[in-house]
Amino acid sequence: MYSAWDEVQPNHIYQVTKSFPLTEEGDNGLMYLYQPIIGQKALALYYGFLGDKDDLFENEFAHIDMLDALNMGLPDFLEARKQLEGMGLLSVFAKEDSEFGKMFLYRLEEPIHPQAFFQDETYSFYY
């Protein structure tokens, strides 16, 4: 039987990237348009990744730190991550490293502009 442990483990390393800073429209879109769809855990994960991306002293993190910071178990983390992926807010890349094992790159995507959200036939379906 497949479990969250098969995909990611707490000791796996990850990095976070984002092309542009989160705009005010993007922040409002996350709170008022995306959050009712993706839920609080996925929203917290997005902001947690955003905080890691802005960390000037470190660029690699262990998943256990994010799990502890959000008080979230691995299954909830994976579900929240998939919610973000499904809504186009997160791209996930994985690779095997001979020294560190499985490593992840999480690329945060900018939420679409609220006006575009309601004009998109898929997103507008949710409202």
TIKOLLO-912006 format. One record per atom (N, C-alpha, C): residue number from 1; residue in one letter; x negated, y, z negated. Coordinates in nm, 3 decimals, padded with zeros to 5 digits. Layout:
BEGIN
KESE    k  r       xx       yy       zz
KESE  NUM  a        X        Y        Z
...
! end
This chain:
BEGIN
KESE    k  r       xx       yy       zz
KESE    1  m  -00.084  -00.118   00.000
KESE    1  m   00.000   00.000   00.000
KESE    1  m  -00.088   00.124   00.000
KESE    2  y  -00.052   00.221   00.082
KESE    2  y  -00.128   00.346   00.095
KESE    2  y  -00.099   00.438  -00.023
KESE    3  s  -00.203   00.505  -00.074
KESE    3  s  -00.183   00.603  -00.181
KESE    3  s  -00.268   00.726  -00.153
KESE    4  a  -00.246   00.831  -00.230
KESE    4  a  -00.322   00.955  -00.216
KESE    4  a  -00.471   00.930  -00.234
KESE    5  w  -00.505   00.831  -00.316
KESE    5  w  -00.646   00.800  -00.342
KESE    5  w  -00.717   00.750  -00.217
KESE    6  d  -00.641   00.696  -00.120
KESE    6  d  -00.702   00.649   00.004
KESE    6  d  -00.748   00.764   00.092
KESE    7  e  -00.686   00.880   00.077
KESE    7  e  -00.718   00.995   00.162
KESE    7  e  -00.818   01.091   00.098
KESE    8  v  -00.799   01.120  -00.027
KESE    8  v  -00.886   01.214  -00.096
KESE    8  v  -00.904   01.169  -00.241
KESE    9  q  -01.023   01.194  -00.295
KESE    9  q  -01.051   01.161  -00.434
KESE    9  q  -01.099   01.286  -00.506
KESE   10  p  -01.082   01.291  -00.637
KESE   10  p  -01.118   01.412  -00.711
KESE   10  p  -01.263   01.457  -00.695
KESE   11  n  -01.354   01.363  -00.670
KESE   11  n  -01.496   01.402  -00.659
KESE   11  n  -01.534   01.444  -00.517
KESE   12  h  -01.444   01.435  -00.420
KESE   12  h  -01.475   01.478  -00.285
KESE   12  h  -01.495   01.630  -00.281
KESE   13  i  -01.591   01.672  -00.202
KESE   13  i  -01.627   01.814  -00.190
KESE   13  i  -01.543   01.878  -00.080
KESE   14  y  -01.510   02.006  -00.100
KESE   14  y  -01.441   02.081   00.006
KESE   14  y  -01.494   02.223   00.014
KESE   15  q  -01.474   02.283   00.131
KESE   15  q  -01.503   02.423   00.156
KESE   15  q  -01.376   02.487   00.212
KESE   16  v  -01.363   02.618   00.194
KESE   16  v  -01.247   02.690   00.243
KESE   16  v  -01.292   02.803   00.333
KESE   17  t  -01.224   02.819   00.447
KESE   17  t  -01.250   02.933   00.535
KESE   17  t  -01.117   03.000   00.570
KESE   18  k  -01.128   03.126   00.604
KESE   18  k  -01.014   03.203   00.656
KESE   18  k  -01.072   03.313   00.742
KESE   19  s  -01.018   03.328   00.862
KESE   19  s  -01.073   03.424   00.956
KESE   19  s  -01.058   03.568   00.908
KESE   20  f  -00.940   03.602   00.858
KESE   20  f  -00.911   03.739   00.818
KESE   20  f  -00.855   03.740   00.677
KESE   21  p  -00.869   03.852   00.605
KESE   21  p  -00.806   03.861   00.474
KESE   21  p  -00.653   03.851   00.487
KESE   22  l  -00.588   03.807   00.384
KESE   22  l  -00.443   03.796   00.384
KESE   22  l  -00.384   03.937   00.387
KESE   23  t  -00.300   03.964   00.487
KESE   23  t  -00.238   04.095   00.499
KESE   23  t  -00.121   04.108   00.402
KESE   24  e  -00.075   04.230   00.383
KESE   24  e   00.040   04.252   00.296
KESE   24  e   00.165   04.184   00.355
KESE   25  e   00.181   04.191   00.488
KESE   25  e   00.294   04.124   00.552
KESE   25  e   00.284   03.973   00.533
KESE   26  g   00.161   03.919   00.545
KESE   26  g   00.139   03.777   00.525
KESE   26  g   00.171   03.735   00.383
KESE   27  d   00.129   03.816   00.287
KESE   27  d   00.155   03.787   00.146
KESE   27  d   00.306   03.788   00.119
KESE   28  n   00.376   03.888   00.171
KESE   28  n   00.522   03.894   00.154
KESE   28  n   00.590   03.777   00.224
KESE   29  g   00.541   03.742   00.342
KESE   29  g   00.596   03.629   00.415
KESE   29  g   00.581   03.499   00.337
KESE   30  l   00.463   03.481   00.275
KESE   30  l   00.442   03.361   00.193
KESE   30  l   00.543   03.354   00.079
KESE   31  m   00.560   03.466   00.012
KESE   31  m   00.647   03.468  -00.106
KESE   31  m   00.794   03.452  -00.072
KESE   32  y   00.841   03.522   00.030
KESE   32  y   00.985   03.530   00.054
KESE   32  y   01.036   03.441   00.168
KESE   33  l   00.949   03.402   00.260
KESE   33  l   00.994   03.320   00.371
KESE   33  l   00.944   03.176   00.361
KESE   34  y   00.816   03.158   00.333
KESE   34  y   00.759   03.024   00.329
KESE   34  y   00.787   02.951   00.198
KESE   35  q   00.777   03.022   00.086
KESE   35  q   00.790   02.957  -00.045
KESE   35  q   00.920   02.879  -00.062
KESE   36  p   01.036   02.931  -00.017
KESE   36  p   01.158   02.849  -00.031
KESE   36  p   01.151   02.719   00.049
KESE   37  i   01.070   02.714   00.152
KESE   37  i   01.059   02.596   00.236
KESE   37  i   00.953   02.499   00.184
KESE   38  i   00.834   02.552   00.151
KESE   38  i   00.722   02.466   00.113
KESE   38  i   00.719   02.434  -00.036
KESE   39  g   00.780   02.518  -00.118
KESE   39  g   00.783   02.495  -00.262
KESE   39  g   00.670   02.564  -00.337
KESE   40  q   00.683   02.566  -00.468
KESE   40  q   00.589   02.637  -00.554
KESE   40  q   00.450   02.573  -00.557
KESE   41  k   00.445   02.441  -00.554
KESE   41  k   00.314   02.375  -00.561
KESE   41  k   00.230   02.405  -00.437
KESE   42  a   00.293   02.400  -00.320
KESE   42  a   00.220   02.430  -00.197
KESE   42  a   00.177   02.576  -00.195
KESE   43  l   00.263   02.665  -00.242
KESE   43  l   00.227   02.807  -00.246
KESE   43  l   00.111   02.829  -00.343
KESE   44  a   00.115   02.764  -00.458
KESE   44  a   00.005   02.775  -00.555
KESE   44  a  -00.125   02.721  -00.495
KESE   45  l  -00.116   02.613  -00.419
KESE   45  l  -00.235   02.557  -00.355
KESE   45  l  -00.292   02.655  -00.253
KESE   46  y  -00.207   02.719  -00.173
KESE   46  y  -00.254   02.817  -00.075
KESE   46  y  -00.332   02.928  -00.147
KESE   47  y  -00.271   02.984  -00.253
KESE   47  y  -00.338   03.091  -00.327
KESE   47  y  -00.463   03.040  -00.398
KESE   48  g  -00.462   02.915  -00.443
KESE   48  g  -00.582   02.857  -00.503
KESE   48  g  -00.695   02.847  -00.403
KESE   49  f  -00.664   02.799  -00.282
KESE   49  f  -00.765   02.794  -00.176
KESE   49  f  -00.812   02.935  -00.140
KESE   50  l  -00.721   03.029  -00.138
KESE   50  l  -00.756   03.167  -00.105
KESE   50  l  -00.854   03.222  -00.208
KESE   51  g  -00.833   03.190  -00.335
KESE   51  g  -00.925   03.233  -00.440
KESE   51  g  -01.062   03.168  -00.426
KESE   52  d  -01.066   03.040  -00.387
KESE   52  d  -01.194   02.973  -00.365
KESE   52  d  -01.269   03.034  -00.248
KESE   53  k  -01.196   03.074  -00.145
KESE   53  k  -01.258   03.133  -00.026
KESE   53  k  -01.325   03.264  -00.062
KESE   54  d  -01.267   03.337  -00.156
KESE   54  d  -01.320   03.468  -00.195
KESE   54  d  -01.431   03.459  -00.299
KESE   55  d  -01.462   03.339  -00.348
KESE   55  d  -01.566   03.322  -00.448
KESE   55  d  -01.703   03.351  -00.386
KESE   56  l  -01.770   03.455  -00.435
KESE   56  l  -01.896   03.496  -00.377
KESE   56  l  -02.014   03.410  -00.419
KESE   57  f  -01.998   03.335  -00.526
KESE   57  f  -02.111   03.261  -00.582
KESE   57  f  -02.116   03.115  -00.540
KESE   58  e  -02.007   03.065  -00.490
KESE   58  e  -02.001   02.923  -00.457
KESE   58  e  -01.921   02.906  -00.329
KESE   59  n  -01.959   02.811  -00.245
KESE   59  n  -01.880   02.786  -00.126
KESE   59  n  -01.841   02.639  -00.112
KESE   60  e  -01.882   02.556  -00.206
KESE   60  e  -01.842   02.417  -00.209
KESE   60  e  -01.782   02.386  -00.345
KESE   61  f  -01.671   02.311  -00.342
KESE   61  f  -01.598   02.281  -00.463
KESE   61  f  -01.561   02.134  -00.465
KESE   62  a  -01.539   02.080  -00.582
KESE   62  a  -01.487   01.944  -00.596
KESE   62  a  -01.336   01.955  -00.616
KESE   63  h  -01.262   01.862  -00.558
KESE   63  h  -01.117   01.865  -00.569
KESE   63  h  -01.070   01.863  -00.714
KESE   64  i  -01.148   01.800  -00.801
KESE   64  i  -01.107   01.791  -00.942
KESE   64  i  -01.089   01.930  -01.003
KESE   65  d  -01.171   02.027  -00.958
KESE   65  d  -01.159   02.163  -01.010
KESE   65  d  -01.026   02.226  -00.971
KESE   66  m  -00.983   02.204  -00.846
KESE   66  m  -00.854   02.258  -00.802
KESE   66  m  -00.739   02.186  -00.873
KESE   67  l  -00.752   02.055  -00.889
KESE   67  l  -00.648   01.979  -00.959
KESE   67  l  -00.632   02.030  -01.102
KESE   68  d  -00.744   02.056  -01.168
KESE   68  d  -00.740   02.108  -01.306
KESE   68  d  -00.681   02.249  -01.309
KESE   69  a  -00.725   02.334  -01.217
KESE   69  a  -00.679   02.473  -01.216
KESE   69  a  -00.529   02.482  -01.195
KESE   70  l  -00.474   02.394  -01.113
KESE   70  l  -00.330   02.397  -01.083
KESE   70  l  -00.249   02.301  -01.170
KESE   71  n  -00.319   02.227  -01.258
KESE   71  n  -00.252   02.127  -01.343
KESE   71  n  -00.166   02.034  -01.257
KESE   72  m  -00.233   01.976  -01.157
KESE   72  m  -00.164   01.899  -01.055
KESE   72  m  -00.235   01.765  -01.038
KESE   73  g  -00.159   01.660  -01.019
KESE   73  g  -00.218   01.530  -00.990
KESE   73  g  -00.248   01.516  -00.843
KESE   74  l  -00.322   01.413  -00.809
KESE   74  l  -00.363   01.390  -00.671
KESE   74  l  -00.245   01.371  -00.576
KESE   75  p  -00.142   01.294  -00.612
KESE   75  p  -00.027   01.281  -00.520
KESE   75  p   00.042   01.415  -00.493
KESE   76  d   00.059   01.498  -00.597
KESE   76  d   00.120   01.629  -00.579
KESE   76  d   00.032   01.720  -00.493
KESE   77  f  -00.099   01.712  -00.514
KESE   77  f  -00.193   01.790  -00.434
KESE   77  f  -00.179   01.753  -00.286
KESE   78  l  -00.179   01.624  -00.258
KESE   78  l  -00.173   01.579  -00.119
KESE   78  l  -00.039   01.617  -00.055
KESE   79  e   00.069   01.607  -00.131
KESE   79  e   00.199   01.647  -00.079
KESE   79  e   00.201   01.797  -00.049
KESE   80  a   00.146   01.878  -00.139
KESE   80  a   00.141   02.023  -00.119
KESE   80  a   00.053   02.057   00.001
KESE   81  r  -00.059   01.988   00.013
KESE   81  r  -00.149   02.012   00.127
KESE   81  r  -00.078   01.980   00.258
KESE   82  k  -00.003   01.872   00.261
KESE   82  k   00.069   01.835   00.383
KESE   82  k   00.182   01.933   00.413
KESE   83  q   00.243   01.989   00.310
KESE   83  q   00.344   02.094   00.332
KESE   83  q   00.281   02.214   00.401
KESE   84  l   00.163   02.255   00.354
KESE   84  l   00.094   02.369   00.416
KESE   84  l   00.055   02.337   00.560
KESE   85  e   00.006   02.217   00.582
KESE   85  e  -00.030   02.175   00.718
KESE   85  e   00.092   02.176   00.809
KESE   86  g   00.202   02.124   00.761
KESE   86  g   00.323   02.114   00.841
KESE   86  g   00.380   02.248   00.882
KESE   87  m   00.359   02.348   00.800
KESE   87  m   00.409   02.482   00.831
KESE   87  m   00.305   02.568   00.903
KESE   88  g   00.191   02.509   00.935
KESE   88  g   00.089   02.583   01.009
KESE   88  g   00.007   02.679   00.926
KESE   89  l   00.009   02.661   00.794
KESE   89  l  -00.066   02.750   00.704
KESE   89  l  -00.205   02.696   00.670
KESE   90  l  -00.233   02.572   00.705
KESE   90  l  -00.359   02.510   00.668
KESE   90  l  -00.400   02.410   00.776
KESE   91  s  -00.526   02.416   00.813
KESE   91  s  -00.585   02.314   00.901
KESE   91  s  -00.686   02.237   00.818
KESE   92  v  -00.686   02.105   00.831
KESE   92  v  -00.772   02.019   00.750
KESE   92  v  -00.866   01.942   00.841
KESE   93  f  -00.995   01.947   00.808
KESE   93  f  -01.096   01.872   00.881
KESE   93  f  -01.176   01.791   00.780
KESE   94  a  -01.210   01.668   00.815
KESE   94  a  -01.285   01.581   00.725
KESE   94  a  -01.403   01.522   00.799
KESE   95  k  -01.510   01.495   00.724
KESE   95  k  -01.626   01.428   00.781
KESE   95  k  -01.691   01.344   00.672
KESE   96  e  -01.766   01.245   00.716
KESE   96  e  -01.842   01.160   00.624
KESE   96  e  -01.985   01.211   00.620
KESE   97  d  -02.035   01.234   00.499
KESE   97  d  -02.172   01.278   00.479
KESE   97  d  -02.246   01.164   00.410
KESE   98  s  -02.365   01.135   00.459
KESE   98  s  -02.440   01.022   00.402
KESE   98  s  -02.478   01.045   00.256
KESE   99  e  -02.495   01.170   00.218
KESE   99  e  -02.536   01.201   00.080
KESE   99  e  -02.417   01.223  -00.013
KESE  100  f  -02.313   01.293   00.036
KESE  100  f  -02.202   01.333  -00.051
KESE  100  f  -02.074   01.254  -00.029
KESE  101  g  -02.069   01.170   00.071
KESE  101  g  -01.946   01.096   00.101
KESE  101  g  -01.852   01.181   00.184
KESE  102  k  -01.724   01.163   00.163
KESE  102  k  -01.624   01.235   00.241
KESE  102  k  -01.619   01.382   00.198
KESE  103  m  -01.622   01.471   00.296
KESE  103  m  -01.617   01.614   00.271
KESE  103  m  -01.505   01.675   00.355
KESE  104  f  -01.444   01.781   00.304
KESE  104  f  -01.332   01.845   00.371
KESE  104  f  -01.360   01.992   00.397
KESE  105  l  -01.306   02.040   00.508
KESE  105  l  -01.303   02.183   00.537
KESE  105  l  -01.157   02.220   00.548
KESE  106  y  -01.115   02.315   00.466
KESE  106  y  -00.978   02.366   00.470
KESE  106  y  -00.982   02.505   00.530
KESE  107  r  -00.911   02.522   00.643
KESE  107  r  -00.905   02.654   00.707
KESE  107  r  -00.765   02.711   00.684
KESE  108  l  -00.760   02.819   00.606
KESE  108  l  -00.633   02.885   00.580
KESE  108  l  -00.591   02.964   00.703
KESE  109  e  -00.465   02.950   00.738
KESE  109  e  -00.411   03.022   00.853
KESE  109  e  -00.321   03.135   00.803
KESE  110  e  -00.319   03.243   00.876
KESE  110  e  -00.235   03.358   00.841
KESE  110  e  -00.089   03.324   00.867
KESE  111  p  -00.001   03.353   00.771
KESE  111  p   00.142   03.334   00.796
KESE  111  p   00.185   03.423   00.914
KESE  112  i   00.281   03.375   00.991
KESE  112  i   00.325   03.460   01.102
KESE  112  i   00.402   03.579   01.047
KESE  113  h   00.403   03.687   01.123
KESE  113  h   00.470   03.811   01.083
KESE  113  h   00.618   03.781   01.058
KESE  114  p   00.678   03.842   00.956
KESE  114  p   00.819   03.813   00.924
KESE  114  p   00.914   03.829   01.044
KESE  115  q   00.893   03.929   01.126
KESE  115  q   00.979   03.948   01.243
KESE  115  q   00.965   03.829   01.339
KESE  116  a   00.842   03.784   01.361
KESE  116  a   00.818   03.669   01.447
KESE  116  a   00.875   03.542   01.385
KESE  117  f   00.874   03.534   01.252
KESE  117  f   00.929   03.419   01.182
KESE  117  f   01.075   03.398   01.220
KESE  118  f   01.153   03.507   01.216
KESE  118  f   01.296   03.495   01.246
KESE  118  f   01.324   03.481   01.394
KESE  119  q   01.231   03.518   01.480
KESE  119  q   01.249   03.502   01.624
KESE  119  q   01.206   03.364   01.672
KESE  120  d   01.125   03.295   01.594
KESE  120  d   01.080   03.161   01.630
KESE  120  d   01.195   03.062   01.607
KESE  121  e   01.225   02.980   01.709
KESE  121  e   01.341   02.892   01.696
KESE  121  e   01.322   02.784   01.591
KESE  122  t   01.199   02.739   01.567
KESE  122  t   01.175   02.637   01.465
KESE  122  t   01.184   02.696   01.325
KESE  123  y   01.112   02.805   01.299
KESE  123  y   01.113   02.865   01.166
KESE  123  y   01.250   02.920   01.132
KESE  124  s   01.316   02.986   01.225
KESE  124  s   01.446   03.047   01.197
KESE  124  s   01.551   02.940   01.164
KESE  125  f   01.528   02.817   01.208
KESE  125  f   01.620   02.708   01.178
KESE  125  f   01.634   02.686   01.028
KESE  126  y   01.527   02.715   00.953
KESE  126  y   01.529   02.692   00.808
KESE  126  y   01.619   02.791   00.735
KESE  127  y   01.654   02.902   00.800
KESE  127  y   01.736   03.004   00.732
KESE  127  y   01.871   03.017   00.791
! end
